[in-house]
Amino acid sequence: MLKGVEPAEITIIERYATGGTGDLWLASHPSVSSPFLLKYAQDEAGSNPYILGQFEREYEVSRRLAAKNEYGCSVYIADMGRDDLDHPYLLMEFFPSESLDSVMKTCFLWRDVQKILREFCIRLDRIHELGIVHRDIKPGNILVNAKGDIRIIDFSLSTIDGQWHRYHHEGTAIGTPLYMPPEQAFGVKELLTPAADWYSTGVILFEWLTGYMPFCGKTPGDTLKMHCYEPAPFPSNRNLPSAPDDLCRICAELLVKTSDERQTGIRHLRELLGIESSAHSD
């Protein structure tokens, strides 16, 4: 429904959020029955092709999800274009919700945590089955609505069928250091598998269980070195006392350094959440 809607014809309602690559605006248009989001790049495409590449990758992932009718995995991106000033933009579904980092501050009952984790893991599994590795799984990129429904957002750094987008280069650590798996910190494309996203999931579990991060150095570089070379502390369930004790063990299994060794934790997490494991790509 948003195809062909030009930015000049859009009415901006309010700024919704600000990110590293652009601003999100709640917007409307006479031809559209409900509000939607306009993601607008802060830089011109020609002056910052890296940002253009991130917008392109988000749109490519959304097209793949839509082709498989997987609209529940992420917010739907209806169109991408550039305005008269050469700023890239995306026209996106508006999903009224709050981010998981906000939810984690108030949600401490296991039955509620379990529902959110289960919905998230089901969607992450499906994304992986479609050949996509997110590469920036963190609470700010997970949306939760009032019914507990989940959307995973911001696929700007993702790989599709093992391929980075054209403006990413070998040997570069791209992502969020607090949640970045060791193999991603090394920046070697061949090392990146869905297990990278499960490591980041382990970091989220650790944070939710304990109230603090497993690794947090004085600088982003220090944090990456800790992910790569220091063993993760074993988590307690201080913040989630009603959670099963197995959750702490599973969290530790997800935070191992070698991606192949995470398969045990991935399997155990699926079992704990009651997720069928017949057709997964890890």
N, C-alpha and C positions, 0 to 999 in steps of 0.2 A: 504493500500500500504506500510505501515511502519512495518507491522508485521514481526518479526524475524530479523530486522536490528540490528546488534550488535554495541555497542558504538565504539569498536575497528575499525570498518569498516567505521565510519562516518568521514567526513571532517568538522572540525569546521571553520566556516567563521568568526564569531566574537561573543563576549559576547553581548547578547541582553538586559538582565536585571538581577538584583540581588534581591533576596527576602529573607525572614526569614528562609526558609527551603531549599533553593537551588538556583542555578544559571540557567538562561535561556540562551542557546546558539543557535544562528542561524547556521544551519548546512545543509550539503548536503550529498547525497549518489549516486553512479552511477546508482542504480536501480530506483531512485526517480526523477521525472521530474522537480520538483520545490523545493525550500528551505523549510525546516521545522524547528521546534524548538525541542531542546533536553533540558529537565529539569533534572538537575543532582544534587543529594543531596550532601550537604557538609559533612555529617556524614555517617559512615557505618551503615547499617541497624541493625546489632547486637549490636552496642554500643548506638544507639539511636532509639529504637523501636517506639517512639512517631512520629519521622519524617517518618519512614516507614509507619506508620498508616495513616499519612496525604497523602502520595503518593498513598496508596491503596484506600483511600476514593475518591480522585480525579478521579482515574481510574474507580472505581465503578459507580460514577455519570455519567461519560462519556458513559459507557456501557449502562446504563439505558436510557439516552437520545438517543443514537444511536438506541436502540431497538425500540423506538417509532418514529424514523425518525425525531427527533428534533435536527438536526444538527445546526440550526440557533440560538439556545439558548446559546451555549458556543463553545469554540474551541474544535475540536475533538481530543481526545487522542487515538491514534491508538494502543499503546502497552505500557506495563510496564515490567521492568526487573531489574536485578542487574548485575553489571559488575564484573570483576574478583576480585576487591577489596571490594565487597559487598556493594557498593554504589547504592541505588535505582535510577532509571531513568525513565522518561516518554518520549515518542516520540509523539509530538503534531503538530497539524495543525498550520501553520504560517498565522496569520490574520493581514495584514498590517493596522495599526491603531494608534491612540493615546489614552491614558487613559482619562477618564472623568475629572479627576482633572486638566489636561492641557486644555481641552475644556472649562471648567468653567471659566477659566481666560480670555477668549476672546469672548465667546458666550453669548450675552446679549439681543438679539432680541427674543421676545416671540415666533414667528413662528418657529425659529430654536430650541429654548429650548423645545417647545411643541413637535416637531417631535422626538427629542431624548428621552424625558420623555415617550412619547407614546410607542416607540419601546422597551424601557427598561421595562416598566410596563407589556406589552404584554408577554415578555419573562419571567419575574418574575412570572406572573400568571401561565404560562405553567409549569415552574419548580415546583411550588407548587402543581399543579394538579397531577404531577408525584410522589408526596410524598416526595419531597426534600425541606428542609429548609436550606438556604445557611449559615447563621450565621456570615457572614463577608462582608455584603454589604457595600461598600464604593466606592468613585470615582476611586481609584486605581484598583479596581476589575471590572470595567466596561470599555470596549473598544468600541471606536467609529471610524468607518472608514470614508473615504472622502465622501461617499454617505449618511452618517448618519445611517448606519447599526450598530447594537449593538451585542456585545457578553459579557456575564457575565462569569467571570473566577474565578479560585481558589476556588474550592469546598472542600478544604482539611479539613475544620472544619464542614462540613455540616452533617445534620442528614438525614437518609433515612428511611421512614416509621416510624419516631419517634425514631429511634435507632442511638445512637452515635457510632463512630467507636471504636474499642476495646481498644484503648489506651487513651480514654478520660474518666475522672472520675467525678462522682457526686460531686457537691459543688465547682467546679473549674470554675472561670470566664475566658473563652477562647474567644478571638476575639480582636477587635480593640477598645480600650476604648472610643475614640472620637465618635464612631458611635454605641456603644453597647446599646441595649435596657435593661431596668431594670431587666426583668426576666432572661435575659442571664447573667447579672452580678451576680445574685444569684446562678447560676449554677445548677438549678433544672430542670432535663430533662422534667418532666411532664408539666412545664410551657411554654416550647418552642413550638410555633406554627408558621405558616407563618406570623402572625402579628409581630413577631420579626423582620423579614426582612423589613416590612413596616415601622416600627419605624426608622430603619436605613435609609430608603428612605426619611423619614421626616427630618432627620438630613441633608441629602444631599440637600433637597429642601431649608432648612433654610440657609445652607452655600451658596447656589447659589443665593438666594434672597438677603441676607444681606452682604455677604463677610466675615462673621466670624462664629464661631461655637456656638451652643446654650450652650454647657457646655465645659469648658476647665479649669481644676484645675491645681494646681502646680505639682501634680504627677498623674500618671495613676489611683491610688487608689482614689484620690480626685475627679477626673473626674467621676469615676464610682459611687461614693456616690452622686454626683450631679444628674446624670441620675436617680438614684433610689429615691431620696428624694426631690429634688428641682423642682419646676414648671418651665417648659421651658418658656423663654421670648417669647412674641408674636413677630413674624418677621415683618419687613418692606420689601417693594419691592425696596429697595435702588438700588440694582444692576440690577434689572429687571423691570424698570419703565413701560415697555409696557405689562407686564404680568397682567392678570385679578386680581382684588383685591381678588377674591375668593381663589386664590392660597395661600395667607398668612393664611387665615382661615383654609384651608385644611392642610397646614403644621402644624399648631397648633393642629389640630385634630389628626394627626398622632403621635404627640409627647406626648400624654397622657401616664400616667404610666401603666395603666391596659390594657392588650392586647385586652380584649373584647370591650373596649370603643373605640378602633381604627377603628372598622368596619365602623363607619360613615365616617371617613376621607378616608378610602380606597374606599368606594362607591363613595364619592364625587370626588375623584381624577379620578376614571375611567370615571365618567360622564363628567368631564371637558375635558378629553383627548379623548372622543368619543370611549371608549372601551366597548364592550358588556360585561355584567356582568351576563350572564345566567348560567355559569358553572365554578364557582371559589371555591377554598377551602381556607378559611382564618384562 
